[in-house]
Amino acid sequence: MPTASANPSVPVTTTPRVGDLEIKDAQLIFGSVWADLEADFGRKNLRFPKEIILLGGAPGAGKGTNTDFIAKARGLTCGPIVISALLDTPEAKRLKDGGNMVGDREVIGLLLRRLLSPEYRDGVILDGFPRTKVQVECLKLLVDRMHQLRREFYSTPLGIHFRQPTIHIMVLFVDEKTSVGRQLNRGHEIKAHNDEVRRTGIGELQEERATDFDQALAQRRYRVFKEQTWDALQELKEIFHYHFINAQGAFDEVEQNIRHELDYQSTLELDPRTVDRLRSIPVASEIIVHARQEMVKRLDAYELEHPTLFGEVATFIAQKVMPIVLRHAISGVALVNTEETVLEDPLALAMLIDIFSERGYHAVVDIHRIEVPRKFDLQTGAITCRTKKVYRVQIRFHGSEIRRG
């Protein structure tokens, strides 16, 4: 028997915990779908993408607008899987037009089969998944199975097809006012476009969603997102890489927010054994933090501890290198070949590179050893050679632009 609530705004229910029901439903749905996959494809062919980016967002948040940018940021060349396009049936269309959602069984069944396509092997963006808590639980089960398959085939020739999965949750968020405004504005633009296509016969008609022309339906669509999709996605924050993107601002601002959120983190994506193998090699961001201060410290040390050699290197650069650099001021690239003996000291080479770096150039030095004949023995035919060292110094900098016209 339900008890009365002191606060009338808080609903009271005696039904079983929703979470338990959803977990049970997800297990039944996923188990059935997985059994079909194994029967149709075979276990060794259940090869899912290495990286899955789950792109969710409020209506009008710009998922479609930003999909290409997200793919480029992650190096993905395949198109996204748009969940709504997977369910392009009359029944599903009626549900979507009413602001409702299609069944979880249909979504999971079609999605898992599509994910097995070879074009998605390295990674894919899923636009609009998951949208319900049942779908969230199915996602967890899928990732568990991916890890299970990886362990099963890890030491076999098929191991490369079952890599460490990386799951990103990316949520583009706007408030209700912005969402409704963008939906109605999109409807206005699509209607104007379609009217022009019908009038001229040029171009292709775009889908006209009922929710894009009715404020009440647009508001309902947003609330469905907040009550179902938003809550569902929050449950994944502690499990997968979660990225909350403020999509209220201008296009450039949203792109910047996305770029910041998708910074590459190899320790989260590589196989643990690969991470251990590379651990002793520092990443670039670590070594450049104090690079400027360390360079200044070295230059001062050269002057204090090796003033003669430091002076010789600075004089060599000023008198013999810079005249060549100045002649290449437009291109921004100068190549100097020299046999300067001062560079035979390894410390002198270090000084040269640091001096150019401090002055805003990028210098690289290659040492080429050339065998030059010195003597030829007429009786034995033996040739005695000397080794000539040629230092090839490449200097790069921002060149000058030429204005024309």
C-alpha positions in Angstrom: 0.0 0.0 0.0 1.6 3.3 -1.0 2.1 5.8 1.8 1.3 9.5 1.5 4.1 11.9 0.8 4.7 15.0 2.9 5.9 16.7 -0.2 3.3 16.5 -3.0 6.0 17.2 -5.7 7.8 13.9 -4.8 6.1 10.8 -6.4 5.7 7.8 -4.3 5.8 4.2 -5.7 5.7 0.7 -4.4 7.1 -0.9 -7.6 10.5 -2.8 -7.5 13.6 -0.7 -7.9 13.8 0.5 -11.5 17.6 -0.2 -11.7 17.0 -3.9 -11.0 14.4 -4.2 -13.7 16.5 -2.4 -16.2 19.5 -4.6 -15.5 17.4 -7.7 -15.9 15.9 -6.3 -19.2 19.4 -5.5 -20.5 20.7 -8.9 -19.7 17.8 -10.6 -21.5 18.1 -8.2 -24.5 21.9 -8.4 -24.8 22.0 -12.2 -24.2 19.6 -12.7 -27.1 21.4 -10.4 -29.4 24.8 -11.8 -28.6 23.6 -15.4 -29.2 22.4 -14.4 -32.6 25.7 -12.7 -33.4 27.7 -15.8 -32.4 25.5 -18.0 -34.5 25.6 -15.7 -37.6 29.3 -14.6 -37.5 31.2 -17.0 -35.3 33.0 -16.0 -32.1 36.3 -15.3 -33.8 34.7 -12.8 -36.1 33.1 -10.6 -33.4 35.6 -7.9 -34.0 34.4 -4.6 -32.7 36.0 -1.1 -33.0 39.1 -0.3 -31.1 37.6 3.1 -30.1 34.0 4.0 -29.7 32.9 7.6 -29.1 29.4 7.8 -27.8 28.1 11.2 -28.9 25.1 12.3 -26.9 23.5 15.7 -26.5 20.4 17.8 -26.1 18.3 18.4 -29.2 19.8 21.3 -31.0 23.2 20.9 -29.2 25.0 20.4 -32.5 25.9 16.7 -32.7 25.5 16.6 -36.5 27.4 19.9 -36.9 30.4 18.7 -34.8 30.6 15.1 -35.8 33.2 15.7 -38.6 35.3 17.8 -36.4 35.3 15.1 -33.6 36.2 12.4 -36.2 39.1 14.5 -37.5 40.4 15.2 -34.0 40.5 11.5 -33.3 41.9 10.5 -36.7 38.7 8.6 -37.7 38.0 8.3 -41.5 34.7 6.5 -41.4 31.3 8.2 -41.2 29.4 8.1 -37.9 26.7 5.6 -37.1 23.6 7.6 -36.5 21.2 5.6 -34.4 18.1 7.3 -35.7 19.1 6.3 -39.2 19.3 2.7 -38.1 15.7 2.7 -37.2 14.2 4.1 -40.4 10.9 2.4 -40.3 7.3 3.9 -40.4 6.6 2.8 -36.9 9.9 4.3 -35.6 9.3 7.5 -37.5 5.9 7.9 -35.8 7.4 7.4 -32.4 10.2 10.0 -33.2 7.7 12.5 -34.5 5.8 12.3 -31.2 9.0 13.0 -29.3 9.2 9.3 -28.1 11.9 6.7 -28.4 12.1 3.3 -30.2 12.6 0.0 -28.4 15.9 -1.0 -26.9 15.9 -4.4 -28.5 15.8 -2.9 -32.0 18.5 -0.4 -31.2 20.9 -3.0 -29.7 20.3 -5.6 -32.4 20.9 -3.3 -35.3 23.8 -1.4 -33.7 25.9 -4.5 -32.8 25.7 -5.8 -36.3 26.7 -2.5 -37.8 29.7 -2.2 -35.4 31.1 -5.4 -36.9 31.6 -3.8 -40.3 35.3 -3.7 -41.2 35.2 0.1 -41.9 34.7 0.7 -38.2 37.6 -1.5 -37.0 39.8 1.4 -35.8 37.1 3.5 -34.4 33.6 5.0 -34.8 31.3 7.8 -33.5 27.9 6.7 -32.4 25.5 9.6 -32.7 22.6 9.2 -30.2 23.7 6.1 -28.1 22.9 5.2 -25.4 19.6 7.0 -24.8 18.1 4.8 -22.0 19.4 3.1 -18.9 18.7 -0.3 -20.5 21.0 0.7 -23.4 23.6 1.8 -20.8 23.6 -1.6 -19.2 23.8 -3.2 -22.7 26.8 -1.1 -23.4 28.5 -2.3 -20.2 27.8 -5.8 -21.2 29.2 -5.2 -24.7 32.5 -3.8 -23.3 32.7 -6.7 -20.9 32.4 -9.1 -23.8 35.1 -7.1 -25.8 37.5 -7.5 -22.9 36.6 -11.2 -22.6 37.3 -11.7 -26.3 40.6 -9.8 -26.0 41.7 -12.1 -23.2 40.6 -15.2 -25.1 42.5 -14.3 -28.3 45.4 -12.3 -26.8 48.2 -14.8 -27.4 46.8 -16.1 -30.7 47.4 -15.0 -34.3 44.0 -13.3 -34.1 45.1 -11.1 -31.1 45.5 -8.0 -33.2 41.8 -8.0 -34.0 40.8 -7.8 -30.4 42.6 -4.8 -29.0 42.2 -2.8 -25.8 38.8 -1.1 -26.3 38.6 2.7 -25.6 35.2 4.2 -24.8 34.6 7.9 -24.8 31.3 9.4 -23.6 30.9 12.9 -25.1 27.9 15.0 -24.1 27.1 18.3 -25.9 24.9 20.3 -23.6 22.6 23.3 -24.0 19.8 24.5 -21.8 16.1 24.1 -22.6 15.6 27.6 -24.0 18.6 27.3 -26.4 17.5 23.8 -27.4 13.9 24.7 -28.2 15.0 27.9 -30.0 17.5 25.9 -32.2 14.9 23.2 -33.0 12.3 25.7 -34.1 14.9 27.7 -36.1 16.1 24.5 -37.8 12.5 23.8 -38.7 12.1 27.2 -40.2 15.3 26.8 -42.3 14.4 23.3 -43.5 10.9 24.5 -44.5 12.3 27.4 -46.5 14.8 25.1 -48.1 12.2 22.5 -49.1 9.8 25.2 -50.4 12.6 26.4 -52.7 13.4 22.9 -53.8 9.7 22.3 -54.6 9.5 25.6 -56.5 12.7 25.2 -58.6 13.1 21.4 -58.7 16.8 22.0 -57.8 18.3 20.3 -54.7 17.1 17.6 -52.4 14.4 17.7 -49.8 15.4 17.5 -46.2 13.5 15.7 -43.4 10.9 17.8 -41.7 10.5 16.7 -38.1 7.3 17.5 -36.3 9.2 18.5 -33.2 10.9 21.3 -35.2 7.6 23.0 -35.9 5.8 22.7 -32.6 7.1 24.4 -29.5 5.4 22.0 -27.1 6.8 18.9 -28.9 10.3 20.6 -29.0 10.0 21.2 -25.2 8.9 17.6 -24.7 11.8 16.3 -26.8 14.3 18.2 -24.6 12.7 16.9 -21.4 12.8 13.3 -22.7 16.5 13.9 -23.2 17.0 15.3 -19.6 14.8 12.5 -18.0 16.2 9.6 -19.9 19.3 10.2 -22.0 21.0 12.6 -19.6 20.5 10.4 -16.5 21.6 7.4 -18.5 24.8 9.0 -19.6 25.6 10.2 -16.1 25.9 6.5 -15.0 28.9 6.1 -17.3 31.0 8.9 -15.8 32.8 6.6 -13.4 33.4 3.8 -15.9 34.5 5.3 -19.2 36.3 8.5 -20.4 33.6 11.2 -19.9 33.6 14.5 -21.7 31.1 17.2 -20.9 31.0 19.8 -23.7 29.4 23.2 -23.2 27.7 23.7 -26.6 25.9 27.0 -25.8 28.5 29.2 -27.4 29.6 30.0 -31.0 30.8 27.3 -33.4 34.5 28.1 -32.8 34.1 28.0 -29.0 32.4 24.6 -29.1 35.2 23.3 -31.3 37.8 24.6 -28.8 35.9 22.9 -26.0 35.9 19.6 -27.9 39.6 19.8 -28.8 40.5 20.4 -25.1 38.4 17.4 -24.0 39.9 15.0 -26.6 43.5 15.5 -25.8 45.3 12.2 -26.5 46.2 10.2 -23.4 48.0 7.1 -24.4 48.0 5.5 -20.9 44.2 5.4 -21.2 44.1 3.9 -24.7 47.1 1.7 -25.2 47.4 -1.9 -24.1 48.9 -2.0 -20.6 51.9 -4.0 -21.9 52.6 -1.3 -24.5 52.4 1.4 -21.9 55.0 -0.4 -19.8 57.3 -0.8 -22.8 57.2 2.9 -23.5 57.2 4.2 -19.9 60.9 5.1 -19.8 60.4 7.5 -22.8 59.0 10.9 -21.6 56.2 12.5 -23.6 56.8 15.8 -25.3 54.6 17.8 -22.9 56.7 16.7 -20.0 60.1 17.8 -21.4 58.9 21.2 -22.8 57.4 22.5 -19.5 60.8 23.8 -18.2 62.6 23.7 -21.6 63.1 27.5 -21.8 64.4 27.8 -18.2 66.8 24.9 -18.8 68.1 26.4 -22.0 68.8 29.8 -20.3 70.6 27.9 -17.5 72.8 26.1 -20.1 73.7 29.3 -22.0 74.7 31.1 -18.8 76.8 28.0 -17.8 78.6 28.1 -21.2 79.6 31.8 -20.6 80.7 31.1 -17.0 82.4 27.8 -17.4 83.6 27.7 -21.1 83.8 31.4 -22.2 86.5 30.8 -24.8 84.7 28.0 -26.6 81.4 29.8 -26.3 82.9 33.0 -27.8 84.3 31.0 -30.7 81.0 29.4 -31.5 79.1 32.7 -31.2 81.7 34.4 -33.6 81.4 31.5 -36.1 77.6 31.9 -36.1 77.7 35.7 -36.5 80.4 35.8 -39.2 80.0 32.7 -41.2 76.4 31.4 -40.7 74.2 34.4 -40.4 75.2 35.9 -43.8 73.8 32.8 -45.4 70.7 32.8 -43.2 70.0 36.4 -44.2 70.1 35.5 -47.9 67.3 33.0 -47.1 65.1 35.3 -45.1 62.2 34.9 -47.5 62.1 31.1 -47.6 62.8 30.6 -43.9 65.2 27.7 -44.5 69.0 27.9 -44.7 71.5 25.0 -45.2 75.1 25.6 -44.3 77.9 23.1 -45.1 81.1 23.8 -43.1 84.3 22.1 -42.0 84.8 24.5 -39.1 87.2 22.8 -36.7 85.6 24.4 -33.6 82.6 22.1 -34.1 84.7 19.0 -33.5 84.1 19.6 -29.9 80.7 18.0 -29.1 80.0 20.8 -26.6 80.4 23.3 -29.4 77.6 21.6 -31.3 75.4 21.8 -28.2 76.2 25.5 -27.9 75.4 26.1 -31.5 71.9 24.5 -31.2 71.1 26.4 -28.0 72.2 29.7 -29.4 69.9 29.3 -32.4 67.1 28.2 -30.2 67.4 31.2 -27.9 67.4 33.5 -30.9 64.1 31.9 -32.2 65.5 29.5 -34.8 65.4 25.7 -35.1 68.8 24.3 -35.9 69.7 20.7 -36.8 73.3 19.5 -37.3 74.3 16.4 -39.3 77.9 15.2 -39.5 79.0 13.7 -42.8 82.3 11.9 -43.1 83.8 11.9 -46.5 86.8 9.7 -47.5 89.3 11.9 -49.5 92.3 10.2 -51.3 95.6 11.4 -50.0 98.2 9.0 -51.6 98.2 6.3 -54.3 100.8 3.5 -54.1 101.8 2.6 -57.7 103.3 -0.8 -56.7 100.5 -2.1 -54.5 97.6 -0.1 -55.8 96.7 0.9 -52.3 94.9 4.2 -51.8 95.4 6.1 -48.5 92.6 8.4 -47.6 91.9 11.0 -45.0 88.5 11.5 -43.4 87.0 14.9 -44.0 84.2 16.0 -41.6 81.5 18.2 -43.1 78.9 19.7 -40.7 75.6 20.3 -42.4 73.6 22.9 -40.4 70.0 23.3 -41.3 68.4 26.5 -39.8 64.6 27.0 -40.0 62.6 30.0 -39.0 59.4 31.9 -40.0 60.2 33.3 -43.4 59.0 36.6 -44.9 55.8 36.8 -46.9 55.9 38.5 -50.3 53.0 40.8 -51.1 51.9 40.8 -54.7 49.7 43.0 -56.7 
